Amino acid sequence: MNTEYTFGDVFVAAPPVNAGIALLIALVLHRLLVAIRFYRWVWHPVLFDTAMFVAIWALMTTWPLPFLHG
């Protein structure tokens, strides 16, 4: 499997791109969880957000989306 993304003629390593996409997904989920007042049930919100980001990033790297790899 190719571990690089191609943007035009520039090759970019996969981990920073995957981390950026995972960060965007985590930020959207964070805003959604704030809107539904989920964090009042969470003991440590920052730790929860960090774990959520790591879980999303791990899911993206172990189960890659075929349309993202170029």
N, CA, C and O atoms as CSV, one atom per row, in Angstrom:
chain,resi,resn,atom,element,x,y,z
A,1,MET,N,N,0.842,-1.175,0.000
A,1,MET,CA,C,0.000,0.000,0.000
A,1,MET,C,C,0.886,1.237,0.000
A,1,MET,O,O,1.930,1.264,0.652
A,2,ASN,N,N,0.475,2.229,-0.713
A,2,ASN,CA,C,1.199,3.481,-0.781
A,2,ASN,C,C,0.983,4.260,0.516
A,2,ASN,O,O,-0.158,4.478,0.925
A,3,THR,N,N,2.066,4.678,1.161
A,3,THR,CA,C,1.946,5.393,2.428
A,3,THR,C,C,2.127,6.891,2.250
A,3,THR,O,O,2.489,7.595,3.193
A,4,GLU,N,N,1.880,7.373,1.054
A,4,GLU,CA,C,1.986,8.797,0.775
A,4,GLU,C,C,0.746,9.274,0.045
A,4,GLU,O,O,0.085,8.507,-0.655
A,5,TYR,N,N,0.444,10.545,0.217
A,5,TYR,CA,C,-0.633,11.181,-0.522
A,5,TYR,C,C,-0.005,12.068,-1.582
A,5,TYR,O,O,1.095,12.590,-1.400
A,6,THR,N,N,-0.705,12.233,-2.676
A,6,THR,CA,C,-0.225,13.078,-3.751
A,6,THR,C,C,-1.163,14.265,-3.898
A,6,THR,O,O,-2.345,14.102,-4.201
A,7,PHE,N,N,-0.628,15.457,-3.681
A,7,PHE,CA,C,-1.355,16.693,-3.894
A,7,PHE,C,C,-0.678,17.415,-5.052
A,7,PHE,O,O,0.345,18.078,-4.884
A,8,GLY,N,N,-1.277,17.269,-6.228
A,8,GLY,CA,C,-0.611,17.800,-7.416
A,8,GLY,C,C,0.612,16.955,-7.707
A,8,GLY,O,O,0.491,15.758,-7.968
A,9,ASP,N,N,1.784,17.560,-7.667
A,9,ASP,CA,C,3.030,16.823,-7.859
A,9,ASP,C,C,3.831,16.698,-6.575
A,9,ASP,O,O,5.017,16.371,-6.612
A,10,VAL,N,N,3.197,16.953,-5.450
A,10,VAL,CA,C,3.886,16.924,-4.162
A,10,VAL,C,C,3.453,15.688,-3.383
A,10,VAL,O,O,2.261,15.444,-3.193
A,11,PHE,N,N,4.433,14.915,-2.938
A,11,PHE,CA,C,4.157,13.757,-2.098
A,11,PHE,C,C,4.208,14.181,-0.634
A,11,PHE,O,O,5.148,14.846,-0.198
A,12,VAL,N,N,3.178,13.785,0.120
A,12,VAL,CA,C,3.098,14.097,1.550
A,12,VAL,C,C,2.932,12.779,2.292
A,12,VAL,O,O,2.144,11.923,1.889
A,13,ALA,N,N,3.678,12.622,3.380
A,13,ALA,CA,C,3.583,11.403,4.181
A,13,ALA,C,C,2.167,11.261,4.758
A,13,ALA,O,O,1.485,12.251,5.025
A,14,ALA,N,N,1.755,10.031,4.938
A,14,ALA,CA,C,0.390,9.758,5.384
A,14,ALA,C,C,0.097,10.149,6.832
A,14,ALA,O,O,-0.996,10.654,7.086
A,15,PRO,N,N,1.000,9.949,7.802
A,15,PRO,CA,C,0.629,10.257,9.194
A,15,PRO,C,C,0.212,11.699,9.460
A,15,PRO,O,O,-0.783,11.897,10.158
A,16,PRO,N,N,0.900,12.717,8.954
A,16,PRO,CA,C,0.407,14.074,9.219
A,16,PRO,C,C,-0.949,14.366,8.580
A,16,PRO,O,O,-1.765,15.083,9.158
A,17,VAL,N,N,-1.187,13.822,7.412
A,17,VAL,CA,C,-2.474,14.031,6.747
A,17,VAL,C,C,-3.577,13.315,7.514
A,17,VAL,O,O,-4.649,13.878,7.737
A,18,ASN,N,N,-3.318,12.082,7.916
A,18,ASN,CA,C,-4.310,11.341,8.701
A,18,ASN,C,C,-4.575,12.019,10.038
A,18,ASN,O,O,-5.719,12.070,10.490
A,19,ALA,N,N,-3.530,12.539,10.674
A,19,ALA,CA,C,-3.711,13.228,11.952
A,19,ALA,C,C,-4.527,14.498,11.774
A,19,ALA,O,O,-5.356,14.821,12.625
A,20,GLY,N,N,-4.309,15.218,10.691
A,20,GLY,CA,C,-5.092,16.430,10.439
A,20,GLY,C,C,-6.559,16.131,10.219
A,20,GLY,O,O,-7.429,16.837,10.728
A,21,ILE,N,N,-6.832,15.081,9.459
A,21,ILE,CA,C,-8.227,14.691,9.218
A,21,ILE,C,C,-8.864,14.204,10.518
A,21,ILE,O,O,-10.014,14.531,10.811
A,22,ALA,N,N,-8.110,13.417,11.299
A,22,ALA,CA,C,-8.630,12.944,12.592
A,22,ALA,C,C,-8.883,14.115,13.536
A,22,ALA,O,O,-9.848,14.098,14.301
A,23,LEU,N,N,-8.026,15.128,13.489
A,23,LEU,CA,C,-8.230,16.304,14.335
A,23,LEU,C,C,-9.505,17.047,13.945
A,23,LEU,O,O,-10.264,17.480,14.812
A,24,LEU,N,N,-9.738,17.193,12.657
A,24,LEU,CA,C,-10.964,17.853,12.212
A,24,LEU,C,C,-12.209,17.076,12.645
A,24,LEU,O,O,-13.191,17.670,13.091
A,25,ILE,N,N,-12.166,15.763,12.515
A,25,ILE,CA,C,-13.296,14.938,12.948
A,25,ILE,C,C,-13.490,15.050,14.452
A,25,ILE,O,O,-14.622,15.145,14.928
A,26,ALA,N,N,-12.385,15.040,15.207
A,26,ALA,CA,C,-12.481,15.152,16.665
A,26,ALA,C,C,-13.033,16.514,17.078
A,26,ALA,O,O,-13.801,16.602,18.037
A,27,LEU,N,N,-12.656,17.570,16.373
A,27,LEU,CA,C,-13.179,18.895,16.691
A,27,LEU,C,C,-14.686,18.993,16.426
A,27,LEU,O,O,-15.424,19.601,17.200
A,28,VAL,N,N,-15.124,18.388,15.328
A,28,VAL,CA,C,-16.564,18.386,15.027
A,28,VAL,C,C,-17.314,17.573,16.084
A,28,VAL,O,O,-18.376,17.987,16.550
A,29,LEU,N,N,-16.764,16.423,16.459
A,29,LEU,CA,C,-17.406,15.624,17.508
A,29,LEU,C,C,-17.407,16.351,18.846
A,29,LEU,O,O,-18.369,16.247,19.607
A,30,HIS,N,N,-16.339,17.084,19.137
A,30,HIS,CA,C,-16.280,17.859,20.374
A,30,HIS,C,C,-17.392,18.900,20.404
A,30,HIS,O,O,-18.082,19.042,21.414
A,31,ARG,N,N,-17.571,19.626,19.308
A,31,ARG,CA,C,-18.632,20.638,19.251
A,31,ARG,C,C,-20.010,19.996,19.393
A,31,ARG,O,O,-20.893,20.557,20.041
A,32,LEU,N,N,-20.195,18.824,18.790
A,32,LEU,CA,C,-21.463,18.110,18.919
A,32,LEU,C,C,-21.702,17.673,20.365
A,32,LEU,O,O,-22.813,17.807,20.877
A,33,LEU,N,N,-20.669,17.156,21.019
A,33,LEU,CA,C,-20.806,16.713,22.405
A,33,LEU,C,C,-21.035,17.888,23.352
A,33,LEU,O,O,-21.739,17.747,24.352
A,34,VAL,N,N,-20.449,19.039,23.048
A,34,VAL,CA,C,-20.721,20.235,23.851
A,34,VAL,C,C,-22.172,20.666,23.668
A,34,VAL,O,O,-22.831,21.058,24.632
A,35,ALA,N,N,-22.666,20.595,22.449
A,35,ALA,CA,C,-24.034,21.020,22.158
A,35,ALA,C,C,-25.074,20.152,22.882
A,35,ALA,O,O,-26.113,20.651,23.314
A,36,ILE,N,N,-24.790,18.877,23.007
A,36,ILE,CA,C,-25.751,17.999,23.687
A,36,ILE,C,C,-25.432,17.845,25.174
A,36,ILE,O,O,-26.029,17.014,25.858
A,37,ARG,N,N,-24.490,18.649,25.670
A,37,ARG,CA,C,-24.106,18.691,27.082
A,37,ARG,C,C,-23.632,17.327,27.597
A,37,ARG,O,O,-23.976,16.923,28.708
A,38,PHE,N,N,-22.848,16.631,26.791
A,38,PHE,CA,C,-22.308,15.334,27.161
A,38,PHE,C,C,-21.208,15.461,28.212
A,38,PHE,O,O,-21.035,14.562,29.035
A,39,TYR,N,N,-20.467,16.559,28.193
A,39,TYR,CA,C,-19.289,16.699,29.042
A,39,TYR,C,C,-19.609,16.860,30.528
A,39,TYR,O,O,-18.705,16.775,31.360
A,40,ARG,N,N,-20.845,17.085,30.870
A,40,ARG,CA,C,-21.171,17.138,32.289
A,40,ARG,C,C,-21.128,15.747,32.918
A,40,ARG,O,O,-21.095,15.625,34.143
A,41,TRP,N,N,-21.127,14.692,32.091
A,41,TRP,CA,C,-21.022,13.322,32.575
A,41,TRP,C,C,-19.592,12.784,32.498
A,41,TRP,O,O,-19.334,11.656,32.920
A,42,VAL,N,N,-18.668,13.574,31.968
A,42,VAL,CA,C,-17.284,13.135,31.780
A,42,VAL,C,C,-16.438,13.695,32.911
A,42,VAL,O,O,-16.538,14.877,33.240
A,43,TRP,N,N,-15.607,12.851,33.506
A,43,TRP,CA,C,-14.796,13.260,34.632
A,43,TRP,C,C,-13.725,14.268,34.235
A,43,TRP,O,O,-13.536,15.272,34.922
A,44,HIS,N,N,-13.022,14.009,33.129
A,44,HIS,CA,C,-11.923,14.874,32.699
A,44,HIS,C,C,-12.085,15.133,31.202
A,44,HIS,O,O,-11.639,14.317,30.396
A,45,PRO,N,N,-12.703,16.234,30.811
A,45,PRO,CA,C,-13.003,16.482,29.393
A,45,PRO,C,C,-11.787,16.524,28.481
A,45,PRO,O,O,-11.848,16.036,27.352
A,46,VAL,N,N,-10.684,17.097,28.949
A,46,VAL,CA,C,-9.492,17.177,28.098
A,46,VAL,C,C,-8.920,15.788,27.843
A,46,VAL,O,O,-8.511,15.478,26.724
A,47,LEU,N,N,-8.892,14.969,28.857
A,47,LEU,CA,C,-8.420,13.592,28.697
A,47,LEU,C,C,-9.349,12.819,27.761
A,47,LEU,O,O,-8.886,12.036,26.932
A,48,PHE,N,N,-10.644,13.038,27.891
A,48,PHE,CA,C,-11.602,12.396,27.000
A,48,PHE,C,C,-11.391,12.830,25.554
A,48,PHE,O,O,-11.428,12.003,24.644
A,49,ASP,N,N,-11.168,14.139,25.339
A,49,ASP,CA,C,-10.930,14.630,23.982
A,49,ASP,C,C,-9.657,14.051,23.381
A,49,ASP,O,O,-9.620,13.715,22.197
A,50,THR,N,N,-8.621,13.935,24.193
A,50,THR,CA,C,-7.369,13.356,23.718
A,50,THR,C,C,-7.554,11.890,23.342
A,50,THR,O,O,-7.076,11.445,22.298
A,51,ALA,N,N,-8.243,11.148,24.191
A,51,ALA,CA,C,-8.497,9.734,23.903
A,51,ALA,C,C,-9.370,9.578,22.664
A,51,ALA,O,O,-9.177,8.651,21.877
A,52,MET,N,N,-10.331,10.483,22.492
A,52,MET,CA,C,-11.186,10.429,21.309
A,52,MET,C,C,-10.366,10.682,20.044
A,52,MET,O,O,-10.558,9.997,19.039
A,53,PHE,N,N,-9.455,11.655,20.081
A,53,PHE,CA,C,-8.591,11.923,18.933
A,53,PHE,C,C,-7.711,10.724,18.611
A,53,PHE,O,O,-7.583,10.342,17.447
A,54,VAL,N,N,-7.106,10.131,19.631
A,54,VAL,CA,C,-6.232,8.974,19.402
A,54,VAL,C,C,-7.030,7.800,18.836
A,54,VAL,O,O,-6.548,7.096,17.948
A,55,ALA,N,N,-8.234,7.587,19.336
A,55,ALA,CA,C,-9.063,6.491,18.834
A,55,ALA,C,C,-9.466,6.726,17.375
A,55,ALA,O,O,-9.466,5.790,16.574
A,56,ILE,N,N,-9.805,7.957,17.031
A,56,ILE,CA,C,-10.168,8.268,15.640
A,56,ILE,C,C,-8.969,8.084,14.728
A,56,ILE,O,O,-9.088,7.520,13.641
A,57,TRP,N,N,-7.809,8.562,15.173
A,57,TRP,CA,C,-6.592,8.435,14.364
A,57,TRP,C,C,-6.217,6.961,14.185
A,57,TRP,O,O,-5.835,6.550,13.089
A,58,ALA,N,N,-6.321,6.165,15.252
A,58,ALA,CA,C,-6.019,4.738,15.156
A,58,ALA,C,C,-6.991,4.038,14.216
A,58,ALA,O,O,-6.593,3.168,13.441
A,59,LEU,N,N,-8.257,4.414,14.281
A,59,LEU,CA,C,-9.246,3.820,13.376
A,59,LEU,C,C,-8.935,4.172,11.925
A,59,LEU,O,O,-9.077,3.337,11.032
A,60,MET,N,N,-8.512,5.410,11.697
A,60,MET,CA,C,-8.185,5.826,10.332
A,60,MET,C,C,-6.961,5.105,9.784
A,60,MET,O,O,-6.906,4.818,8.588
A,61,THR,N,N,-5.981,4.807,10.626
A,61,THR,CA,C,-4.764,4.157,10.133
A,61,THR,C,C,-4.933,2.652,9.992
A,61,THR,O,O,-4.305,2.039,9.129
A,62,THR,N,N,-5.775,2.045,10.829
A,62,THR,CA,C,-5.963,0.602,10.710
A,62,THR,C,C,-7.031,0.240,9.687
A,62,THR,O,O,-7.039,-0.868,9.151
A,63,TRP,N,N,-7.929,1.176,9.421
A,63,TRP,CA,C,-9.000,0.934,8.450
A,63,TRP,C,C,-9.037,2.111,7.482
A,63,TRP,O,O,-9.931,2.955,7.547
A,64,PRO,N,N,-8.040,2.157,6.571
A,64,PRO,CA,C,-7.919,3.340,5.702
A,64,PRO,C,C,-9.059,3.441,4.689
A,64,PRO,O,O,-9.581,2.436,4.207
A,65,LEU,N,N,-9.420,4.657,4.388
A,65,LEU,CA,C,-10.439,4.904,3.389
A,65,LEU,C,C,-9.799,4.851,2.007
A,65,LEU,O,O,-8.784,5.508,1.777
A,66,PRO,N,N,-10.371,4.085,1.086
A,66,PRO,CA,C,-9.712,3.891,-0.214
A,66,PRO,C,C,-9.644,5.166,-1.058
A,66,PRO,O,O,-8.733,5.297,-1.875
A,67,PHE,N,N,-10.562,6.096,-0.891
A,67,PHE,CA,C,-10.537,7.282,-1.729
A,67,PHE,C,C,-9.506,8.310,-1.266
A,67,PHE,O,O,-9.226,9.262,-1.994
A,68,LEU,N,N,-8.933,8.139,-0.067
A,68,LEU,CA,C,-7.941,9.092,0.411
A,68,LEU,C,C,-6.534,8.764,-0.082
A,68,LEU,O,O,-5.685,9.652,-0.158
A,69,HIS,N,N,-6.281,7.516,-0.413
A,69,HIS,CA,C,-4.931,7.134,-0.835
A,69,HIS,C,C,-4.774,7.360,-2.324
A,69,HIS,O,O,-5.578,6.895,-3.132
A,70,GLY,N,N,-3.736,8.075,-2.666
A,70,GLY,CA,C,-3.539,8.384,-4.074
A,70,GLY,C,C,-2.237,7.909,-4.534
A,70,GLY,O,O,-1.895,8.081,-5.704
